[in-house]
Amino acid sequence: MSTSKRASVENTYALRDRVALITGANGALGAVIAQAFAASGARVIGVTRSEAPQTASDAGITYEVADVSDEAAVEALVARIVREFGALDIVVNTVGGFAAGQPVTDLSLDTWEGMLSLNARTAFLVSKHAGRVMAERRTGRIINVASRSAYSGKKNAAAYAVSKRAIITLTEAQAEEMRGSGVTVNAIVPSIIDTPANRAGMPTADTSRWPTPEQVARVVLFLASDDAALISGAAIPVYGDA
């Protein structure tokens, strides 16, 4: 892979002192997004399911352990952030995952509901409680992570595709609800992202065509910035050449 493809995220957008909540901050994408926001001057709260190690690259990030599929935990987390940081300006919902595919006729109810919980329920709960705070302050950015798979019903991927499509519909609905409030709600729709897990799962793929977490993070930074104030309800493709 070329050096340029893995270049660090430049401090393009000034987000100094804005309070940003990044869920899934120990994931391949969430970690890079959290670091990008910290580099842009934001005060970052990175949410993980378990303790995340604090490294030199994590300067400016405060980690919180919380289960964002639990409504009481999410409500308490948002309240604590507002109490301790004085605001909540930006939310990026990166929590998600993919279950091994099965045809609908063999798909277990547990897998179906698990995908909906992991991908859609988490985005819904964080958007619900963060959105209340942002609407009261009449400013804010909510950014969700969907998937290109949301647009195509490929075989053996129904649970994943439906759960990611739900994120896009959630984004569109909440954006309409927030019109005139100063709060924008958008989603990014990446194709396969160049992560170690995806490389391991598809060892023969042409990874040079995949967007990197750093490239995706730049799009998220833009949506969180003042330059994107006119954009709400969008599902923005982040495919690269894939």
VOMILUM-977661 format. One record per residue: x, y, z of N, C-alpha, C in turn; residue in three letters; chain; residue number from 1. Coordinates in steps of 0.001 Angstrom, whole numbers, m for minus. Each point is the difference from the previous one (the first is absolute). Last residue first. Layout:
<site <X, Y, Z>, <X, Y, Z>, <X, Y, Z>, "ALA", "A", NUM>
...
***
This chain:
<site <m13888, 1759, m5319>, <m528, m1356, 175>, <m1331, m176, m721>, "ALA", "A", 242>
<site <3071, 3913, 585>, <m78, m643, m1315>, <m636, m1378, 78>, "ASP", "A", 241>
<site <m1306, 3491, 3719>, <1274, m9, m684>, <m167, m584, m1398>, "GLY", "A", 240>
<site <m3507, 733, 3469>, <363, m1263, m649>, <1435, m36, m488>, "TYR", "A", 239>
<site <m3858, 2590, 2777>, <1440, 98, 239>, <595, m1293, m539>, "VAL", "A", 238>
<site <m5027, 3025, m145>, <828, m1139, m387>, <1480, 280, 250>, "PRO", "A", 237>
<site <m4293, 2115, 2665>, <1085, 352, m907>, <841, m1227, m342>, "ILE", "A", 236>
<site <m4961, 1794, 1749>, <728, m1265, 130>, <1100, 61, m1058>, "ALA", "A", 235>
<site <m3180, 4070, 2616>, <727, m617, m1110>, <573, m1345, 387>, "ALA", "A", 234>
<site <m2459, 3495, 2629>, <m819, m1040, m594>, <682, m724, m1136>, "GLY", "A", 233>
<site <1771, 4793, 943>, <m675, m824, 1005>, <m929, m974, m698>, "SER", "A", 232>
<site <3685, 4457, m855>, <m246, m1391, m383>, <m657, m742, 1151>, "ILE", "A", 231>
<site <1690, 4599, 30>, <m1170, m65, m880>, <m383, m1429, m372>, "LEU", "A", 230>
<site <3898, 1159, 2710>, <m1216, 420, 709>, <m1263, m126, m847>, "ALA", "A", 229>
<site <5012, m1001, m571>, <m1083, m919, m358>, <m1340, 379, 626>, "ALA", "A", 228>
<site <4168, 2373, 776>, <m169, m10, m1453>, <m1166, m874, m440>, "ASP", "A", 227>
<site <1565, 279, 4563>, <m921, 1072, m374>, <m266, 22, m1502>, "ASP", "A", 226>
<site <1433, m4750, 2093>, <501, 1369, m40>, <m1087, 1015, m346>, "SER", "A", 225>
<site <m220, m4939, 128>, <m59, 571, 1336>, <350, 1482, 19>, "ALA", "A", 224>
<site <264, m2619, m3986>, <m1405, 45, 412>, <m170, 606, 1389>, "LEU", "A", 223>
<site <4427, m660, m1664>, <m721, 1010, m773>, <m1440, 125, 465>, "PHE", "A", 222>
<site <2586, m3434, 1859>, <427, 1314, 493>, <m722, 1121, m737>, "LEU", "A", 221>
<site <m652, m4368, m1554>, <m701, 221, 1266>, <370, 1351, 591>, "VAL", "A", 220>
<site <2295, m1402, m3821>, <m1390, 308, m346>, <m802, 303, 1265>, "VAL", "A", 219>
<site <4399, m1458, 540>, <m17, 1357, m544>, <m1417, 424, m389>, "ARG", "A", 218>
<site <836, m4457, 1470>, <m3, 964, 1106>, <m32, 1440, m503>, "ALA", "A", 217>
<site <506, m3611, m3063>, <m1376, 109, 493>, <m91, 1047, 1098>, "VAL", "A", 216>
<site <4265, m1031, m1580>, <m767, 703, m1033>, <m1457, 188, 422>, "GLN", "A", 215>
<site <2794, m2529, 2815>, <432, 1403, m5>, <m773, 815, m1032>, "GLU", "A", 214>
<site <m640, m4737, 275>, <m631, 718, 1103>, <376, 1477, 21>, "PRO", "A", 213>
<site <232, m2219, m4790>, <633, m255, 1297>, <m788, 696, 1108>, "THR", "A", 212>
<site <m1715, m2032, m4994>, <322, 1202, 791>, <624, m400, 1326>, "PRO", "A", 211>
<site <489, m3112, m4482>, <m805, 227, 1197>, <350, 1333, 662>, "TRP", "A", 210>
<site <2191, m2107, m3838>, <m1208, 723, m368>, <m870, 340, 1201>, "ARG", "A", 209>
<site <4022, m2640, 182>, <400, 1352, m413>, <m1203, 857, m355>, "SER", "A", 208>
<site <m85, m4745, 1175>, <m218, 962, 1086>, <401, 1418, m388>, "THR", "A", 207>
<site <m1614, m4660, m2383>, <867, 1124, m377>, <m231, 1130, 1000>, "ASP", "A", 206>
<site <m711, m5407, 1170>, <m607, 1234, m516>, <1060, 1024, m375>, "ALA", "A", 205>
<site <383, m4527, 2125>, <312, 130, m1428>, <m534, 1296, m604>, "THR", "A", 204>
<site <m647, m1369, 4698>, <1439, 51, m285>, <356, 177, m1468>, "PRO", "A", 203>
<site <m4001, 789, 3524>, <m4, m29, m1466>, <1431, 76, m515>, "MET", "A", 202>
<site <m897, m112, 4690>, <m1197, m678, m478>, <m69, m138, m1506>, "GLY", "A", 201>
<site <3538, 2377, 2182>, <80, m1413, 372>, <m1187, m786, m546>, "ALA", "A", 200>
<site <56, 4654, m604>, <1057, m623, m804>, <98, m1492, 289>, "ARG", "A", 199>
<site <m2937, 2573, 2595>, <m522, m183, m1347>, <1037, m624, m932>, "ASN", "A", 198>
<site <1302, 1049, 4432>, <m1019, m1050, 14>, <m549, m262, m1405>, "ALA", "A", 197>
<site <3136, 3576, 680>, <607, m1329, 119>, <m1024, m1129, m47>, "PRO", "A", 196>
<site <m1357, 4417, m2569>, <366, m295, 1383>, <648, m1378, 54>, "THR", "A", 195>
<site <m2269, 3578, m3613>, <1273, m714, 73>, <446, m136, 1459>, "ASP", "A", 194>
<site <m5202, 263, m1887>, <1090, 851, 480>, <1252, m848, 166>, "ILE", "A", 193>
<site <m4645, m304, m3197>, <890, m759, 884>, <1188, 880, 370>, "ILE", "A", 192>
<site <m3706, 3066, m1254>, <131, m1347, m537>, <894, m775, 972>, "SER", "A", 191>
<site <m2967, 4243, 1776>, <1241, m517, m576>, <m190, m1342, m699>, "PRO", "A", 190>
<site <m2852, 4349, 1664>, <m333, m1326, m522>, <1258, m571, m657>, "VAL", "A", 189>
<site <m1816, 4026, 3860>, <946, m367, m1042>, <m294, m1448, m374>, "ILE", "A", 188>
<site <m3413, 3942, 2168>, <641, m1315, 37>, <1064, m76, m1081>, "ALA", "A", 187>
<site <m2860, 4068, 3192>, <427, m573, m1271>, <585, m1387, 208>, "ASN", "A", 186>
<site <m2572, 4662, 2387>, <105, m1452, 154>, <318, m584, m1367>, "VAL", "A", 185>
<site <m1, 5100, 2994>, <m18, m756, m1242>, <207, m1477, 303>, "THR", "A", 184>
<site <m1844, 4758, 2705>, <621, m1319, 93>, <m89, m679, m1365>, "VAL", "A", 183>
<site <m2021, 4224, 1131>, <1448, 190, 29>, <763, m1302, 97>, "GLY", "A", 182>
<site <m4888, 752, m464>, <511, m53, 1377>, <1473, 330, 101>, "SER", "A", 181>
<site <m2972, m472, m4022>, <m173, 1271, 694>, <562, 28, 1405>, "GLY", "A", 180>
<site <m986, m4751, m1873>, <31, 1193, m853>, <m272, 1251, 826>, "ARG", "A", 179>
<site <49, m4778, 1413>, <893, 1016, 547>, <63, 1262, m861>, "MET", "A", 178>
<site <m2553, m3960, m1165>, <m485, 424, 1323>, <807, 1159, 557>, "GLU", "A", 177>
<site <1377, m2054, m4024>, <m1241, 736, m211>, <m543, 542, 1319>, "GLU", "A", 176>
<site <3748, m2769, 244>, <361, 1267, m652>, <m1232, 849, m252>, "ALA", "A", 175>
<site <m558, m4371, 1620>, <413, 928, 1044>, <426, 1349, m582>, "GLN", "A", 174>
<site <m1232, m3439, m3033>, <m1136, 393, 844>, <416, 1017, 1050>, "ALA", "A", 173>
<site <3337, m1881, m2819>, <m920, 854, m769>, <m1144, 507, 869>, "GLU", "A", 172>
<site <3035, m3107, 1911>, <660, 1273, m300>, <m948, 963, m698>, "THR", "A", 171>
<site <m1453, m4415, 733>, <82, 741, 1261>, <591, 1382, m223>, "LEU", "A", 170>
<site <99, m2932, m3617>, <m1363, 490, 236>, <m76, 787, 1300>, "THR", "A", 169>
<site <4083, m2086, m975>, <m263, 1067, m970>, <m1391, 588, 204>, "ILE", "A", 168>
<site <1186, m3704, 2604>, <783, 1171, 409>, <m247, 1161, m959>, "ILE", "A", 167>
<site <m1878, m4210, m987>, <m716, 655, 1098>, <735, 1250, 467>, "ALA", "A", 166>
<site <2022, m2827, m3122>, <m1021, 833, m636>, <m805, 740, 1056>, "ARG", "A", 165>
<site <3098, m3115, 1484>, <685, 1196, m489>, <m964, 924, m744>, "LYS", "A", 164>
<site <m1584, m4146, 1590>, <407, 810, 1160>, <705, 1276, m433>, "SER", "A", 163>
<site <m1243, m3168, m3304>, <m1186, 633, 592>, <391, 904, 1161>, "VAL", "A", 162>
<site <3417, m2580, m2008>, <m483, 1041, m907>, <m1200, 738, 576>, "ALA", "A", 161>
<site <1764, m3722, 2413>, <933, 1130, m20>, <m545, 1142, m850>, "TYR", "A", 160>
<site <m2444, m4006, 59>, <m26, 620, 1324>, <900, 1234, 40>, "ALA", "A", 159>
<site <m106, m2682, m4020>, <m1239, 734, 258>, <35, 740, 1324>, "ALA", "A", 158>
<site <3209, m2835, m2867>, <366, 1190, 775>, <m1228, 811, 386>, "ALA", "A", 157>
<site <383, m3992, m3009>, <652, m368, 1260>, <413, 1201, 848>, "ASN", "A", 156>
<site <m965, 1261, m4990>, <m337, m1262, 646>, <850, m214, 1253>, "LYS", "A", 155>
<site <m1222, 4954, m1603>, <841, m1106, m450>, <m303, m1262, 795>, "LYS", "A", 154>
<site <m2287, 4771, m893>, <m346, m1200, 739>, <799, m1197, m483>, "GLY", "A", 153>
<site <962, 5561, 118>, <m134, m1186, m849>, <m270, m1225, 854>, "SER", "A", 152>
<site <799, 4512, 1678>, <m680, 275, m1264>, <m191, m1232, m874>, "TYR", "A", 151>
<site <2356, 181, 4267>, <m1376, 408, 261>, <m800, 173, m1282>, "ALA", "A", 150>
<site <4765, m912, 212>, <m866, m1184, m33>, <m1458, 347, 255>, "SER", "A", 149>
<site <3560, 3168, 417>, <m452, m166, m1385>, <m956, m1192, m141>, "ARG", "A", 148>
<site <316, 2419, 4732>, <822, m863, m848>, <m592, m30, m1397>, "SER", "A", 147>
<site <104, 3324, 4823>, <m802, m1061, m621>, <929, m885, m829>, "ALA", "A", 146>
<site <404, 3790, 4177>, <746, m796, m974>, <m892, m1124, m491>, "VAL", "A", 145>
<site <m889, 5317, 2163>, <m134, m1444, 116>, <818, m704, m1082>, "ASN", "A", 144>
<site <m452, 5022, 2772>, <513, m662, m1202>, <m21, m1505, 233>, "ILE", "A", 143>
<site <m1743, 5174, 2016>, <m106, m1443, 194>, <394, m658, m1313>, "ILE", "A", 142>
<site <463, 5154, 2559>, <224, m841, m1169>, <m130, m1467, 423>, "ARG", "A", 141>
<site <m1545, 5446, 1886>, <530, m1349, 146>, <137, m716, m1326>, "GLY", "A", 140>
<site <m2896, 4276, 2853>, <1200, m218, m800>, <462, m1430, 181>, "THR", "A", 139>
<site <m3535, 2244, 2585>, <m192, 477, m1362>, <1297, m11, m816>, "ARG", "A", 138>
<site <m1300, m1516, 4646>, <1054, 1006, m180>, <m37, 625, m1397>, "ARG", "A", 137>
<site <m3083, m3422, 1123>, <m157, 1010, 1060>, <1006, 1132, m170>, "GLU", "A", 136>
<site <325, m3748, m2826>, <m1168, 813, m353>, <m224, 1102, 1026>, "ALA", "A", 135>
<site <3394, m3202, 829>, <360, 918, m1079>, <m1159, 914, m375>, "MET", "A", 134>
<site <m736, m3430, 3184>, <917, 1019, 539>, <332, 1038, m1065>, "VAL", "A", 133>
<site <m2579, m3686, m1346>, <m749, 826, 955>, <852, 1140, 523>, "ARG", "A", 132>
<site <2023, m3280, m2760>, <m833, 946, m738>, <m814, 900, 904>, "GLY", "A", 131>
<site <2572, m3592, 1771>, <850, 1130, m384>, <m831, 1058, m723>, "ALA", "A", 130>
<site <m2228, m3945, 1121>, <340, 753, 1213>, <944, 1164, m287>, "HIS", "A", 129>
<site <m1455, m2795, m3671>, <m1154, 453, 773>, <423, 911, 1147>, "LYS", "A", 128>
<site <3294, m2230, m2604>, <m590, 1144, m713>, <m1182, 577, 771>, "SER", "A", 127>
<site <1995, m3915, 1658>, <918, 1130, 160>, <m570, 1241, m683>, "VAL", "A", 126>
<site <m2464, m3993, m458>, <28, 440, 1396>, <914, 1207, 204>, "LEU", "A", 125>
<site <m294, m2023, m4389>, <m1259, 603, 437>, <110, 562, 1420>, "PHE", "A", 124>
<site <3592, m2496, m1771>, <m80, 1330, m622>, <m1261, 731, 448>, "ALA", "A", 123>
<site <487, m4435, 1466>, <1019, 857, 609>, <m50, 1417, m568>, "THR", "A", 122>
<site <m2830, m3350, m1858>, <m420, 393, 1351>, <1003, 967, 629>, "ARG", "A", 121>
<site <1027, m1956, m4288>, <m1059, 1013, m27>, <m392, 491, 1389>, "ALA", "A", 120>
<site <3583, m3342, m704>, <158, 1066, m988>, <m1034, 1117, 118>, "ASN", "A", 119>
<site <111, m3877, 3005>, <1364, 517, m105>, <90, 1215, m904>, "LEU", "A", 118>
<site <m4202, m2264, 482>, <427, 604, 1254>, <1366, 666, m138>, "SER", "A", 117>
<site <m1733, m2447, m3641>, <m794, 1207, 212>, <436, 721, 1271>, "LEU", "A", 116>
<site <1975, m4143, m885>, <454, 1002, m956>, <m763, 1311, 166>, "MET", "A", 115>
<site <m1360, m3670, 2622>, <1320, 461, 401>, <547, 1066, m932>, "GLY", "A", 114>
<site <m4061, m2229, m977>, <m172, 1014, 1035>, <1343, 536, 488>, "GLU", "A", 113>
<site <147, m3462, m3214>, <m772, 1131, m537>, <m102, 1118, 1026>, "TRP", "A", 112>
<site <1897, m4059, 1405>, <908, 746, m884>, <m689, 1228, m575>, "THR", "A", 111>
<site <m2626, m2875, 2612>, <1025, 629, 830>, <974, 818, m840>, "ASP", "A", 110>
<site <m3274, m2669, m2099>, <m579, 1223, 544>, <1021, 735, 857>, "LEU", "A", 109>
<site <1768, m3124, m3976>, <m624, m122, 1317>, <m557, 1346, 448>, "SER", "A", 108>
<site <670, m2108, m5103>, <445, 1041, 925>, <m717, m135, 1337>, "LEU", "A", 107>
<site <m573, m2510, m4253>, <817, m621, 1043>, <400, 974, 1108>, "ASP", "A", 106>
<site <m2622, 1310, m3834>, <m666, m1226, 455>, <780, m735, 1090>, "THR", "A", 105>
<site <1744, 3934, m2185>, <m1108, 324, 895>, <m648, m1268, 554>, "VAL", "A", 104>
<site <5116, m380, m1341>, <m1243, 346, m709>, <m1125, 220, 1008>, "PRO", "A", 103>
<site <4967, 1099, 1535>, <m842, m1175, m212>, <m1192, 427, m843>, "GLN", "A", 102>
<site <5243, 2093, 1927>, <m1234, m23, m768>, <m673, m1353, m76>, "GLY", "A", 101>
<site <3028, 2446, 3990>, <188, m934, m1109>, <m1325, m232, m713>, "ALA", "A", 100>
<site <468, 4612, 2491>, <m96, m1409, 377>, <170, m864, m1234>, "ALA", "A", 99>
<site <1628, 5233, 1495>, <m575, m865, m1026>, <3, m1430, 512>, "PHE", "A", 98>
<site <m24, 5408, 2303>, <702, m1232, m309>, <m762, m819, m1012>, "GLY", "A", 97>
<site <463, 5008, 3365>, <m655, m839, m984>, <811, m1251, m258>, "GLY", "A", 96>
<site <287, 5470, 2113>, <m204, m1373, 458>, <m723, m805, m1074>, "VAL", "A", 95>
<site <1101, 4794, m81>, <742, m947, m829>, <m198, m1449, 427>, "THR", "A", 94>
<site <m1959, 5383, 478>, <m370, m1372, 349>, <717, m975, m924>, "ASN", "A", 93>
<site <637, 5277, 1852>, <281, m877, m1131>, <m260, m1433, 454>, "VAL", "A", 92>
<site <m1149, 5472, 1630>, <m74, m1440, 251>, <338, m724, m1295>, "VAL", "A", 91>
<site <463, 5310, 2459>, <143, m908, m1137>, <m142, m1437, 484>, "ILE", "A", 90>
<site <m470, 3780, 3012>, <m137, 664, m1295>, <m70, m956, m1187>, "ASP", "A", 89>
<site <m768, 690, 5543>, <216, m1139, m888>, <m300, 510, m1405>, "LEU", "A", 88>
<site <1347, 2216, 5296>, <m672, m1, m1301>, <157, m1378, m631>, "ALA", "A", 87>
<site <1911, 1153, 4298>, <m794, 1202, m217>, <m759, 41, m1311>, "GLY", "A", 86>
<site <2935, m3377, 2469>, <624, 769, m1077>, <m782, 1271, m348>, "PHE", "A", 85>
<site <m1416, m3080, 3497>, <1443, 134, 192>, <670, 891, m1042>, "GLU", "A", 84>
<site <m4783, m934, m91>, <345, 496, 1349>, <1487, 288, 122>, "ARG", "A", 83>
<site <m1632, m2008, m3936>, <m459, 1400, 83>, <381, 600, 1347>, "VAL", "A", 82>
<site <938, m4554, m594>, <828, 818, m895>, <m395, 1470, 91>, "ILE", "A", 81>
<site <m2623, m3137, 2348>, <1315, 181, 628>, <917, 863, m865>, "ARG", "A", 80>
<site <m4248, m1234, m1679>, <m148, 935, 1124>, <1346, 286, 649>, "ALA", "A", 79>
<site <m125, m3265, m3374>, <m219, 1333, m562>, <m117, 1039, 1114>, "VAL", "A", 78>
<site <337, m4502, 1350>, <1229, 450, m640>, <m150, 1414, m541>, "LEU", "A", 77>
<site <m3794, m2201, 1776>, <923, 406, 1064>, <1303, 544, m583>, "ALA", "A", 76>
<site <m3160, m1775, m2995>, <m549, 1205, 623>, <937, 524, 1079>, "GLU", "A", 75>
<site <1103, m4110, m1992>, <174, 1115, m938>, <m495, 1305, 615>, "VAL", "A", 74>
<site <m679, m3977, 2426>, <1425, 318, m49>, <268, 1186, m915>, "ALA", "A", 73>
<site <m4369, m1721, 239>, <341, 657, 1263>, <1473, 410, 7>, "ALA", "A", 72>
<site <m1587, m2520, m3709>, <m497, 1383, 23>, <368, 734, 1282>, "GLU", "A", 71>
<site <2698, m3872, m2683>, <m801, 80, 1221>, <m461, 1442, 189>, "ASP", "A", 70>
<site <3043, m1430, m3394>, <m1265, m654, m337>, <m961, 1, 1183>, "SER", "A", 69>
<site <4522, 1685, 157>, <m898, 944, m665>, <m1224, m678, m601>, "VAL", "A", 68>
<site <3601, m723, 4137>, <m713, m833, m956>, <m1043, 878, m679>, "ASP", "A", 67>
<site <4900, 1507, 2367>, <m1466, m16, 44>, <m533, m940, m1060>, "ALA", "A", 66>
<site <4700, 2695, 2160>, <m487, m1358, m245>, <m1513, 12, 147>, "VAL", "A", 65>
<site <3761, 3982, m1385>, <m1106, m391, 872>, <m424, m1410, m386>, "GLU", "A", 64>
<site <4504, 3688, m811>, <m755, m1217, m266>, <m1063, m232, 1059>, "TYR", "A", 63>
<site <2729, 4381, m2318>, <m416, m580, 1270>, <m858, m1215, m295>, "THR", "A", 62>
<site <3918, 2995, m2881>, <m1180, m864, 5>, <m238, m517, 1412>, "ILE", "A", 61>
<site <3791, 2705, m1416>, <m1206, 801, m201>, <m1270, m812, m20>, "GLY", "A", 60>
<site <4350, m2579, m1211>, <23, 1258, 749>, <m1242, 815, m347>, "ALA", "A", 59>
<site <1557, m4475, m1662>, <m1311, 272, 575>, <m36, 1280, 828>, "ASP", "A", 58>
<site <3895, m2069, m2111>, <m889, 468, m1074>, <m1379, 362, 513>, "SER", "A", 57>
<site <3320, m1856, 2903>, <404, 1351, m410>, <m934, 556, m1069>, "ALA", "A", 56>
<site <m2290, m3591, 3052>, <1305, 47, m638>, <304, 1430, m420>, "THR", "A", 55>
<site <m3498, m3249, 3210>, <338, 1382, m333>, <1410, 14, m562>, "GLN", "A", 54>
<site <m3867, m4107, 6>, <1311, 473, 459>, <257, 1425, m448>, "PRO", "A", 53>
<site <m4917, m2026, 1099>, <908, 162, m1135>, <1336, 511, 511>, "ALA", "A", 52>
<site <m4435, m2917, 2232>, <1049, 1008, 137>, <891, 39, m1235>, "GLU", "A", 51>
<site <m4849, m1681, m943>, <968, m367, 1030>, <1106, 1045, 9>, "SER", "A", 50>
<site <m3613, 606, m2843>, <m669, m990, 830>, <904, m458, 1140>, "ARG", "A", 49>
<site <291, 5029, m2162>, <357, m1375, m293>, <m814, m939, 882>, "THR", "A", 48>
<site <521, 5593, m1804>, <m760, m1018, 731>, <412, m1388, m471>, "VAL", "A", 47>
<site <2147, 5269, 220>, <m53, m1225, m768>, <m672, m1096, 813>, "GLY", "A", 46>
<site <374, 5608, m242>, <m359, m1096, 899>, <m170, m1225, m875>, "ILE", "A", 45>
<site <2602, 5060, m686>, <m575, m1248, m488>, <m281, m958, 1148>, "VAL", "A", 44>
<site <829, 5391, m1552>, <109, m799, 1228>, <m784, m1276, m252>, "ARG", "A", 43>
<site <2432, 3016, m3980>, <m1215, m346, 750>, <362, m710, 1302>, "ALA", "A", 42>
<site <3071, 1522, m3609>, <m226, 861, 1156>, <m1235, m313, 805>, "GLY", "A", 41>
<site <2143, m2306, m3871>, <m653, 1236, m452>, <m410, 903, 1155>, "SER", "A", 40>
<site <1960, m4306, 698>, <997, 796, m716>, <m575, 1322, m494>, "ALA", "A", 39>
<site <m2902, m3120, 2023>, <915, 541, 1011>, <1058, 888, m660>, "ALA", "A", 38>
<site <m2913, m2324, m2820>, <m692, 1081, 694>, <891, 623, 1066>, "PHE", "A", 37>
<site <1658, m3746, m2269>, <m128, 1127, m924>, <m697, 1182, 660>, "ALA", "A", 36>
<site <352, m4106, 2345>, <1294, 679, m77>, <m57, 1222, m915>, "GLN", "A", 35>
<site <m3843, m2712, 268>, <246, 645, 1294>, <1306, 768, m22>, "ALA", "A", 34>
<site <m1009, m2617, m3759>, <m863, 1182, 76>, <228, 745, 1310>, "ILE", "A", 33>
<site <2206, m4091, m548>, <581, 1019, m891>, <m834, 1280, 36>, "VAL", "A", 32>
<site <m1598, m3699, 2424>, <1252, 478, 598>, <619, 1104, m847>, "ALA", "A", 31>
<site <m3912, m2260, m1591>, <m263, 910, 1111>, <1255, 570, 620>, "GLY", "A", 30>
<site <256, m3363, m3462>, <m428, 1314, m482>, <m165, 983, 1143>, "LEU", "A", 29>
<site <1288, m4380, 1127>, <950, 451, m1025>, <m360, 1369, m551>, "ALA", "A", 28>
<site <m1617, m996, 4986>, <m81, m716, m1267>, <949, 595, m1026>, "GLY", "A", 27>
<site <m1013, 1614, 4521>, <1117, m939, m66>, <m59, m865, m1255>, "ASN", "A", 26>
<site <m3336, 3311, 1142>, <1286, 692, m152>, <1205, m921, 66>, "ALA", "A", 25>
<site <m5266, m25, m56>, <860, m981, m666>, <1411, 496, m182>, "GLY", "A", 24>
<site <m3131, 3975, 565>, <m259, m1351, 485>, <848, m990, m803>, "THR", "A", 23>
<site <460, 5395, 1274>, <243, m982, m1044>, <m265, m1386, 571>, "ILE", "A", 22>
<site <m900, 5595, 1048>, <m192, m1354, 506>, <133, m966, m1173>, "LEU", "A", 21>
<site <1599, 5383, 1142>, <m372, m1024, m977>, <m52, m1371, 666>, "ALA", "A", 20>
<site <231, 5746, 812>, <m50, m1280, 712>, <m564, m1052, m940>, "VAL", "A", 19>
<site <2921, 4786, m789>, <m1297, m655, m175>, <70, m1398, 622>, "ARG", "A", 18>
<site <3802, 3012, m243>, <m855, 59, 1192>, <m1409, m542, m216>, "ASP", "A", 17>
<site <2643, 843, m4434>, <557, 211, 1329>, <m1089, 190, 1051>, "ARG", "A", 16>
<site <397, m1209, m4937>, <m1102, m389, 885>, <390, 222, 1449>, "LEU", "A", 15>
<site <1587, 933, m5455>, <208, 467, 1364>, <m1227, m314, 841>, "ALA", "A", 14>
<site <2125, m2511, m4537>, <m1125, 753, 534>, <250, 353, 1468>, "TYR", "A", 13>
<site <3338, m2383, m2484>, <m614, 852, m1023>, <m1062, 922, 572>, "THR", "A", 12>
<site <4140, m3221, 1371>, <m868, 863, 802>, <m647, 1034, m926>, "ASN", "A", 11>
<site <1579, m5036, m1631>, <472, 1357, 242>, <m1031, 798, 789>, "GLU", "A", 10>
<site <1035, m5382, m93>, <m1039, 969, m297>, <501, 1392, 345>, "VAL", "A", 9>
<site <3401, m3945, m1607>, <m817, 380, 1151>, <m1014, 1057, m408>, "SER", "A", 8>
<site <1809, m3664, m3539>, <409, 1258, 631>, <m934, 347, 1144>, "ALA", "A", 7>
<site <138, m3879, m3231>, <m86, m124, 1439>, <428, 1280, 726>, "ARG", "A", 6>
<site <107, m304, m4749>, <m1330, m522, 336>, <m196, m83, 1503>, "LYS", "A", 5>
<site <4196, 1318, m1859>, <m1010, 1052, m88>, <m1377, m495, 395>, "SER", "A", 4>
<site <3744, m2976, m283>, <37, 839, 1191>, <m1114, 1030, m23>, "THR", "A", 3>
<site <m733, m4633, m2622>, <805, 1207, m82>, <m61, 785, 1291>, "SER", "A", 2>
<site <m411, m5434, m458>, <m852, 1196, 0>, <890, 1250, 0>, "MET", "A", 1>
***
